[in-house]
Amino acid sequence: MHTEINIFDKPIERIRKTCELLGLGADFDRKLPALETYLEGLVAEGETSEERLTASGLTFVKQVP
């Protein structure tokens, strides 16, 4: 049996919910591809904390035009 674990699922879901609460749902949808790439880069650099990925991802969504 093969199980796939995706470290991005929880942080992305938390970021999505937070953006919706802040009225940034459209920004989240538009920036999702870039956000995924950004988070992949953080993981490639060794970041594995879901909380840190979430916080960094929120900052990314709010700052990137």
PyMOL Python script that loads the backbone (N, CA, C, O; Angstrom):
from pymol import cmd

cmd.read_pdbstr("""\
ATOM      1  N   MET A   1       0.859  -1.182   0.000  1.00  0.00           N
ATOM      2  CA  MET A   1       0.000   0.000   0.000  1.00  0.00           C
ATOM      3  C   MET A   1       0.895   1.232   0.000  1.00  0.00           C
ATOM      4  O   MET A   1       1.831   1.331   0.794  1.00  0.00           O
ATOM      5  N   HIS A   2       0.605   2.154  -0.882  1.00  0.00           N
ATOM      6  CA  HIS A   2       1.393   3.379  -1.027  1.00  0.00           C
ATOM      7  C   HIS A   2       0.567   4.576  -0.545  1.00  0.00           C
ATOM      8  O   HIS A   2      -0.528   4.833  -1.043  1.00  0.00           O
ATOM      9  N   THR A   3       1.110   5.288   0.419  1.00  0.00           N
ATOM     10  CA  THR A   3       0.450   6.468   0.945  1.00  0.00           C
ATOM     11  C   THR A   3       1.295   7.685   0.636  1.00  0.00           C
ATOM     12  O   THR A   3       2.495   7.703   0.909  1.00  0.00           O
ATOM     13  N   GLU A   4       0.671   8.700   0.068  1.00  0.00           N
ATOM     14  CA  GLU A   4       1.384   9.935  -0.257  1.00  0.00           C
ATOM     15  C   GLU A   4       1.104  10.968   0.825  1.00  0.00           C
ATOM     16  O   GLU A   4      -0.048  11.235   1.165  1.00  0.00           O
ATOM     17  N   ILE A   5       2.172  11.542   1.358  1.00  0.00           N
ATOM     18  CA  ILE A   5       2.044  12.583   2.367  1.00  0.00           C
ATOM     19  C   ILE A   5       2.463  13.892   1.722  1.00  0.00           C
ATOM     20  O   ILE A   5       3.566  14.007   1.188  1.00  0.00           O
ATOM     21  N   ASN A   6       1.591  14.862   1.775  1.00  0.00           N
ATOM     22  CA  ASN A   6       1.890  16.154   1.181  1.00  0.00           C
ATOM     23  C   ASN A   6       2.016  17.182   2.301  1.00  0.00           C
ATOM     24  O   ASN A   6       1.034  17.525   2.959  1.00  0.00           O
ATOM     25  N   ILE A   7       3.222  17.660   2.502  1.00  0.00           N
ATOM     26  CA  ILE A   7       3.508  18.608   3.581  1.00  0.00           C
ATOM     27  C   ILE A   7       2.820  19.959   3.351  1.00  0.00           C
ATOM     28  O   ILE A   7       2.712  20.765   4.276  1.00  0.00           O
ATOM     29  N   PHE A   8       2.355  20.208   2.124  1.00  0.00           N
ATOM     30  CA  PHE A   8       1.758  21.499   1.786  1.00  0.00           C
ATOM     31  C   PHE A   8       0.255  21.574   2.057  1.00  0.00           C
ATOM     32  O   PHE A   8      -0.306  22.668   2.106  1.00  0.00           O
ATOM     33  N   ASP A   9      -0.395  20.439   2.231  1.00  0.00           N
ATOM     34  CA  ASP A   9      -1.856  20.437   2.366  1.00  0.00           C
ATOM     35  C   ASP A   9      -2.361  21.309   3.508  1.00  0.00           C
ATOM     36  O   ASP A   9      -3.205  22.178   3.290  1.00  0.00           O
ATOM     37  N   LYS A  10      -1.865  21.093   4.714  1.00  0.00           N
ATOM     38  CA  LYS A  10      -2.355  21.845   5.864  1.00  0.00           C
ATOM     39  C   LYS A  10      -1.995  23.329   5.781  1.00  0.00           C
ATOM     40  O   LYS A  10      -2.861  24.176   6.000  1.00  0.00           O
ATOM     41  N   PRO A  11      -0.735  23.666   5.469  1.00  0.00           N
ATOM     42  CA  PRO A  11      -0.421  25.102   5.377  1.00  0.00           C
ATOM     43  C   PRO A  11      -1.250  25.820   4.314  1.00  0.00           C
ATOM     44  O   PRO A  11      -1.730  26.928   4.553  1.00  0.00           O
ATOM     45  N   ILE A  12      -1.420  25.210   3.157  1.00  0.00           N
ATOM     46  CA  ILE A  12      -2.194  25.864   2.093  1.00  0.00           C
ATOM     47  C   ILE A  12      -3.648  26.022   2.508  1.00  0.00           C
ATOM     48  O   ILE A  12      -4.258  27.056   2.234  1.00  0.00           O
ATOM     49  N   GLU A  13      -4.208  25.023   3.158  1.00  0.00           N
ATOM     50  CA  GLU A  13      -5.596  25.125   3.626  1.00  0.00           C
ATOM     51  C   GLU A  13      -5.737  26.214   4.686  1.00  0.00           C
ATOM     52  O   GLU A  13      -6.706  26.973   4.665  1.00  0.00           O
ATOM     53  N   ARG A  14      -4.789  26.298   5.607  1.00  0.00           N
ATOM     54  CA  ARG A  14      -4.824  27.351   6.629  1.00  0.00           C
ATOM     55  C   ARG A  14      -4.688  28.736   5.994  1.00  0.00           C
ATOM     56  O   ARG A  14      -5.381  29.674   6.389  1.00  0.00           O
ATOM     57  N   ILE A  15      -3.806  28.858   5.024  1.00  0.00           N
ATOM     58  CA  ILE A  15      -3.618  30.139   4.331  1.00  0.00           C
ATOM     59  C   ILE A  15      -4.897  30.525   3.599  1.00  0.00           C
ATOM     60  O   ILE A  15      -5.317  31.682   3.638  1.00  0.00           O
ATOM     61  N   ARG A  16      -5.520  29.548   2.928  1.00  0.00           N
ATOM     62  CA  ARG A  16      -6.772  29.814   2.205  1.00  0.00           C
ATOM     63  C   ARG A  16      -7.851  30.318   3.152  1.00  0.00           C
ATOM     64  O   ARG A  16      -8.516  31.314   2.863  1.00  0.00           O
ATOM     65  N   LYS A  17      -8.030  29.638   4.280  1.00  0.00           N
ATOM     66  CA  LYS A  17      -9.059  30.035   5.239  1.00  0.00           C
ATOM     67  C   LYS A  17      -8.781  31.429   5.809  1.00  0.00           C
ATOM     68  O   LYS A  17      -9.695  32.241   5.953  1.00  0.00           O
ATOM     69  N   THR A  18      -7.531  31.695   6.126  1.00  0.00           N
ATOM     70  CA  THR A  18      -7.169  33.008   6.665  1.00  0.00           C
ATOM     71  C   THR A  18      -7.423  34.098   5.642  1.00  0.00           C
ATOM     72  O   THR A  18      -7.948  35.159   5.982  1.00  0.00           O
ATOM     73  N   CYS A  19      -7.057  33.849   4.394  1.00  0.00           N
ATOM     74  CA  CYS A  19      -7.293  34.834   3.339  1.00  0.00           C
ATOM     75  C   CYS A  19      -8.787  35.107   3.168  1.00  0.00           C
ATOM     76  O   CYS A  19      -9.193  36.252   2.970  1.00  0.00           O
ATOM     77  N   GLU A  20      -9.596  34.064   3.245  1.00  0.00           N
ATOM     78  CA  GLU A  20     -11.043  34.248   3.138  1.00  0.00           C
ATOM     79  C   GLU A  20     -11.555  35.110   4.283  1.00  0.00           C
ATOM     80  O   GLU A  20     -12.377  36.001   4.066  1.00  0.00           O
ATOM     81  N   LEU A  21     -11.082  34.859   5.495  1.00  0.00           N
ATOM     82  CA  LEU A  21     -11.512  35.646   6.645  1.00  0.00           C
ATOM     83  C   LEU A  21     -11.091  37.114   6.528  1.00  0.00           C
ATOM     84  O   LEU A  21     -11.783  38.007   7.016  1.00  0.00           O
ATOM     85  N   LEU A  22      -9.957  37.348   5.881  1.00  0.00           N
ATOM     86  CA  LEU A  22      -9.453  38.717   5.711  1.00  0.00           C
ATOM     87  C   LEU A  22      -9.981  39.387   4.439  1.00  0.00           C
ATOM     88  O   LEU A  22      -9.625  40.526   4.139  1.00  0.00           O
ATOM     89  N   GLY A  23     -10.825  38.678   3.702  1.00  0.00           N
ATOM     90  CA  GLY A  23     -11.359  39.234   2.459  1.00  0.00           C
ATOM     91  C   GLY A  23     -10.367  39.190   1.315  1.00  0.00           C
ATOM     92  O   GLY A  23     -10.477  39.964   0.365  1.00  0.00           O
ATOM     93  N   LEU A  24      -9.391  38.285   1.399  1.00  0.00           N
ATOM     94  CA  LEU A  24      -8.361  38.175   0.370  1.00  0.00           C
ATOM     95  C   LEU A  24      -8.492  36.879  -0.432  1.00  0.00           C
ATOM     96  O   LEU A  24      -7.514  36.392  -0.999  1.00  0.00           O
ATOM     97  N   GLY A  25      -9.689  36.333  -0.474  1.00  0.00           N
ATOM     98  CA  GLY A  25      -9.907  35.069  -1.177  1.00  0.00           C
ATOM     99  C   GLY A  25      -9.510  35.118  -2.636  1.00  0.00           C
ATOM    100  O   GLY A  25      -8.930  34.165  -3.155  1.00  0.00           O
ATOM    101  N   ALA A  26      -9.816  36.224  -3.308  1.00  0.00           N
ATOM    102  CA  ALA A  26      -9.451  36.365  -4.722  1.00  0.00           C
ATOM    103  C   ALA A  26      -7.935  36.425  -4.884  1.00  0.00           C
ATOM    104  O   ALA A  26      -7.383  35.862  -5.828  1.00  0.00           O
ATOM    105  N   ASP A  27      -7.269  37.107  -3.962  1.00  0.00           N
ATOM    106  CA  ASP A  27      -5.807  37.165  -3.995  1.00  0.00           C
ATOM    107  C   ASP A  27      -5.214  35.772  -3.833  1.00  0.00           C
ATOM    108  O   ASP A  27      -4.264  35.411  -4.529  1.00  0.00           O
ATOM    109  N   PHE A  28      -5.770  34.997  -2.922  1.00  0.00           N
ATOM    110  CA  PHE A  28      -5.269  33.646  -2.696  1.00  0.00           C
ATOM    111  C   PHE A  28      -5.386  32.819  -3.972  1.00  0.00           C
ATOM    112  O   PHE A  28      -4.429  32.164  -4.384  1.00  0.00           O
ATOM    113  N   ASP A  29      -6.560  32.851  -4.593  1.00  0.00           N
ATOM    114  CA  ASP A  29      -6.766  32.055  -5.813  1.00  0.00           C
ATOM    115  C   ASP A  29      -5.800  32.466  -6.916  1.00  0.00           C
ATOM    116  O   ASP A  29      -5.260  31.616  -7.625  1.00  0.00           O
ATOM    117  N   ARG A  30      -5.587  33.746  -7.058  1.00  0.00           N
ATOM    118  CA  ARG A  30      -4.709  34.252  -8.114  1.00  0.00           C
ATOM    119  C   ARG A  30      -3.253  33.907  -7.841  1.00  0.00           C
ATOM    120  O   ARG A  30      -2.493  33.641  -8.772  1.00  0.00           O
ATOM    121  N   LYS A  31      -2.863  33.909  -6.582  1.00  0.00           N
ATOM    122  CA  LYS A  31      -1.457  33.706  -6.210  1.00  0.00           C
ATOM    123  C   LYS A  31      -1.117  32.254  -5.864  1.00  0.00           C
ATOM    124  O   LYS A  31       0.034  31.954  -5.547  1.00  0.00           O
ATOM    125  N   LEU A  32      -2.089  31.359  -5.919  1.00  0.00           N
ATOM    126  CA  LEU A  32      -1.859  29.978  -5.500  1.00  0.00           C
ATOM    127  C   LEU A  32      -0.692  29.307  -6.236  1.00  0.00           C
ATOM    128  O   LEU A  32       0.141  28.686  -5.575  1.00  0.00           O
ATOM    129  N   PRO A  33      -0.589  29.399  -7.559  1.00  0.00           N
ATOM    130  CA  PRO A  33       0.553  28.750  -8.218  1.00  0.00           C
ATOM    131  C   PRO A  33       1.905  29.280  -7.716  1.00  0.00           C
ATOM    132  O   PRO A  33       2.826  28.501  -7.471  1.00  0.00           O
ATOM    133  N   ALA A  34       2.019  30.589  -7.565  1.00  0.00           N
ATOM    134  CA  ALA A  34       3.270  31.174  -7.070  1.00  0.00           C
ATOM    135  C   ALA A  34       3.499  30.785  -5.612  1.00  0.00           C
ATOM    136  O   ALA A  34       4.638  30.557  -5.206  1.00  0.00           O
ATOM    137  N   LEU A  35       2.430  30.708  -4.822  1.00  0.00           N
ATOM    138  CA  LEU A  35       2.535  30.306  -3.421  1.00  0.00           C
ATOM    139  C   LEU A  35       3.070  28.881  -3.309  1.00  0.00           C
ATOM    140  O   LEU A  35       3.950  28.610  -2.490  1.00  0.00           O
ATOM    141  N   GLU A  36       2.548  27.975  -4.122  1.00  0.00           N
ATOM    142  CA  GLU A  36       3.019  26.590  -4.092  1.00  0.00           C
ATOM    143  C   GLU A  36       4.504  26.514  -4.427  1.00  0.00           C
ATOM    144  O   GLU A  36       5.250  25.778  -3.780  1.00  0.00           O
ATOM    145  N   THR A  37       4.933  27.265  -5.427  1.00  0.00           N
ATOM    146  CA  THR A  37       6.346  27.297  -5.802  1.00  0.00           C
ATOM    147  C   THR A  37       7.189  27.843  -4.662  1.00  0.00           C
ATOM    148  O   THR A  37       8.260  27.315  -4.363  1.00  0.00           O
ATOM    149  N   TYR A  38       6.702  28.904  -4.027  1.00  0.00           N
ATOM    150  CA  TYR A  38       7.411  29.508  -2.900  1.00  0.00           C
ATOM    151  C   TYR A  38       7.565  28.513  -1.754  1.00  0.00           C
ATOM    152  O   TYR A  38       8.652  28.376  -1.194  1.00  0.00           O
ATOM    153  N   LEU A  39       6.486  27.822  -1.403  1.00  0.00           N
ATOM    154  CA  LEU A  39       6.534  26.849  -0.314  1.00  0.00           C
ATOM    155  C   LEU A  39       7.453  25.677  -0.658  1.00  0.00           C
ATOM    156  O   LEU A  39       8.166  25.174   0.210  1.00  0.00           O
ATOM    157  N   GLU A  40       7.440  25.243  -1.904  1.00  0.00           N
ATOM    158  CA  GLU A  40       8.342  24.175  -2.336  1.00  0.00           C
ATOM    159  C   GLU A  40       9.795  24.592  -2.141  1.00  0.00           C
ATOM    160  O   GLU A  40      10.632  23.779  -1.747  1.00  0.00           O
ATOM    161  N   GLY A  41      10.092  25.851  -2.415  1.00  0.00           N
ATOM    162  CA  GLY A  41      11.440  26.365  -2.218  1.00  0.00           C
ATOM    163  C   GLY A  41      11.840  26.337  -0.752  1.00  0.00           C
ATOM    164  O   GLY A  41      12.974  25.991  -0.420  1.00  0.00           O
ATOM    165  N   LEU A  42      10.914  26.700   0.124  1.00  0.00           N
ATOM    166  CA  LEU A  42      11.206  26.670   1.558  1.00  0.00           C
ATOM    167  C   LEU A  42      11.484  25.246   2.031  1.00  0.00           C
ATOM    168  O   LEU A  42      12.395  25.013   2.826  1.00  0.00           O
ATOM    169  N   VAL A  43      10.700  24.305   1.539  1.00  0.00           N
ATOM    170  CA  VAL A  43      10.898  22.907   1.926  1.00  0.00           C
ATOM    171  C   VAL A  43      12.233  22.401   1.372  1.00  0.00           C
ATOM    172  O   VAL A  43      12.945  21.654   2.043  1.00  0.00           O
ATOM    173  N   ALA A  44      12.564  22.805   0.162  1.00  0.00           N
ATOM    174  CA  ALA A  44      13.847  22.395  -0.424  1.00  0.00           C
ATOM    175  C   ALA A  44      15.022  22.919   0.395  1.00  0.00           C
ATOM    176  O   ALA A  44      16.090  22.306   0.421  1.00  0.00           O
ATOM    177  N   GLU A  45      14.822  24.052   1.063  1.00  0.00           N
ATOM    178  CA  GLU A  45      15.864  24.624   1.924  1.00  0.00           C
ATOM    179  C   GLU A  45      15.875  23.995   3.316  1.00  0.00           C
ATOM    180  O   GLU A  45      16.722  24.331   4.143  1.00  0.00           O
ATOM    181  N   GLY A  46      14.934  23.081   3.576  1.00  0.00           N
ATOM    182  CA  GLY A  46      14.932  22.353   4.841  1.00  0.00           C
ATOM    183  C   GLY A  46      13.806  22.679   5.800  1.00  0.00           C
ATOM    184  O   GLY A  46      13.743  22.096   6.882  1.00  0.00           O
ATOM    185  N   GLU A  47      12.920  23.586   5.443  1.00  0.00           N
ATOM    186  CA  GLU A  47      11.802  23.932   6.332  1.00  0.00           C
ATOM    187  C   GLU A  47      10.751  22.827   6.297  1.00  0.00           C
ATOM    188  O   GLU A  47      10.284  22.445   5.223  1.00  0.00           O
ATOM    189  N   THR A  48      10.380  22.315   7.465  1.00  0.00           N
ATOM    190  CA  THR A  48       9.365  21.266   7.537  1.00  0.00           C
ATOM    191  C   THR A  48       8.235  21.601   8.512  1.00  0.00           C
ATOM    192  O   THR A  48       7.260  20.854   8.600  1.00  0.00           O
ATOM    193  N   SER A  49       8.348  22.690   9.231  1.00  0.00           N
ATOM    194  CA  SER A  49       7.327  23.073  10.202  1.00  0.00           C
ATOM    195  C   SER A  49       6.098  23.614   9.483  1.00  0.00           C
ATOM    196  O   SER A  49       6.189  24.587   8.733  1.00  0.00           O
ATOM    197  N   GLU A  50       4.948  22.983   9.712  1.00  0.00           N
ATOM    198  CA  GLU A  50       3.705  23.439   9.082  1.00  0.00           C
ATOM    199  C   GLU A  50       3.365  24.859   9.518  1.00  0.00           C
ATOM    200  O   GLU A  50       2.863  25.652   8.721  1.00  0.00           O
ATOM    201  N   GLU A  51       3.634  25.180  10.771  1.00  0.00           N
ATOM    202  CA  GLU A  51       3.338  26.518  11.275  1.00  0.00           C
ATOM    203  C   GLU A  51       4.196  27.571  10.572  1.00  0.00           C
ATOM    204  O   GLU A  51       3.699  28.630  10.188  1.00  0.00           O
ATOM    205  N   ARG A  52       5.469  27.277  10.408  1.00  0.00           N
ATOM    206  CA  ARG A  52       6.350  28.238   9.728  1.00  0.00           C
ATOM    207  C   ARG A  52       5.999  28.364   8.255  1.00  0.00           C
ATOM    208  O   ARG A  52       6.044  29.460   7.696  1.00  0.00           O
ATOM    209  N   LEU A  53       5.652  27.253   7.627  1.00  0.00           N
ATOM    210  CA  LEU A  53       5.232  27.311   6.219  1.00  0.00           C
ATOM    211  C   LEU A  53       3.960  28.149   6.082  1.00  0.00           C
ATOM    212  O   LEU A  53       3.823  28.929   5.139  1.00  0.00           O
ATOM    213  N   THR A  54       3.041  27.985   7.020  1.00  0.00           N
ATOM    214  CA  THR A  54       1.802  28.762   6.990  1.00  0.00           C
ATOM    215  C   THR A  54       2.094  30.252   7.160  1.00  0.00           C
ATOM    216  O   THR A  54       1.598  31.073   6.389  1.00  0.00           O
ATOM    217  N   ALA A  55       2.886  30.598   8.152  1.00  0.00           N
ATOM    218  CA  ALA A  55       3.204  32.010   8.397  1.00  0.00           C
ATOM    219  C   ALA A  55       3.949  32.622   7.218  1.00  0.00           C
ATOM    220  O   ALA A  55       3.641  33.738   6.800  1.00  0.00           O
ATOM    221  N   SER A  56       4.917  31.907   6.686  1.00  0.00           N
ATOM    222  CA  SER A  56       5.665  32.414   5.532  1.00  0.00           C
ATOM    223  C   SER A  56       4.754  32.547   4.322  1.00  0.00           C
ATOM    224  O   SER A  56       4.857  33.508   3.560  1.00  0.00           O
ATOM    225  N   GLY A  57       3.867  31.584   4.148  1.00  0.00           N
ATOM    226  CA  GLY A  57       2.932  31.635   3.021  1.00  0.00           C
ATOM    227  C   GLY A  57       1.960  32.799   3.122  1.00  0.00           C
ATOM    228  O   GLY A  57       1.655  33.436   2.114  1.00  0.00           O
ATOM    229  N   LEU A  58       1.474  33.083   4.313  1.00  0.00           N
ATOM    230  CA  LEU A  58       0.584  34.235   4.506  1.00  0.00           C
ATOM    231  C   LEU A  58       1.310  35.534   4.179  1.00  0.00           C
ATOM    232  O   LEU A  58       0.762  36.418   3.521  1.00  0.00           O
ATOM    233  N   THR A  59       2.536  35.634   4.642  1.00  0.00           N
ATOM    234  CA  THR A  59       3.332  36.831   4.334  1.00  0.00           C
ATOM    235  C   THR A  59       3.518  36.954   2.837  1.00  0.00           C
ATOM    236  O   THR A  59       3.410  38.050   2.287  1.00  0.00           O
ATOM    237  N   PHE A  60       3.793  35.861   2.178  1.00  0.00           N
ATOM    238  CA  PHE A  60       3.983  35.854   0.729  1.00  0.00           C
ATOM    239  C   PHE A  60       2.723  36.346   0.012  1.00  0.00           C
ATOM    240  O   PHE A  60       2.802  37.204  -0.868  1.00  0.00           O
ATOM    241  N   VAL A  61       1.573  35.808   0.384  1.00  0.00           N
ATOM    242  CA  VAL A  61       0.316  36.182  -0.280  1.00  0.00           C
ATOM    243  C   VAL A  61       0.030  37.672  -0.080  1.00  0.00           C
ATOM    244  O   VAL A  61      -0.427  38.345  -1.003  1.00  0.00           O
ATOM    245  N   LYS A  62       0.294  38.179   1.108  1.00  0.00           N
ATOM    246  CA  LYS A  62       0.006  39.591   1.396  1.00  0.00           C
ATOM    247  C   LYS A  62       0.981  40.532   0.712  1.00  0.00           C
ATOM    248  O   LYS A  62       0.621  41.675   0.431  1.00  0.00           O
ATOM    249  N   GLN A  63       2.212  40.092   0.432  1.00  0.00           N
ATOM    250  CA  GLN A  63       3.227  40.989  -0.118  1.00  0.00           C
ATOM    251  C   GLN A  63       3.332  40.944  -1.636  1.00  0.00           C
ATOM    252  O   GLN A  63       3.598  41.976  -2.251  1.00  0.00           O
ATOM    253  N   VAL A  64       3.138  39.813  -2.249  1.00  0.00           N
ATOM    254  CA  VAL A  64       3.339  39.679  -3.691  1.00  0.00           C
ATOM    255  C   VAL A  64       2.204  40.388  -4.418  1.00  0.00           C
ATOM    256  O   VAL A  64       1.035  40.140  -4.123  1.00  0.00           O
ATOM    257  N   PRO A  65       2.533  41.274  -5.373  1.00  0.00           N
ATOM    258  CA  PRO A  65       1.477  42.005  -6.100  1.00  0.00           C
ATOM    259  C   PRO A  65       0.666  41.112  -7.015  1.00  0.00           C
ATOM    260  O   PRO A  65      -0.251  41.586  -7.686  1.00  0.00           O
TER     261      PRO A  65
END
""", "prot")
cmd.dss("prot")
cmd.show_as("cartoon", "prot")
cmd.util.cbc("prot")
cmd.orient("prot")
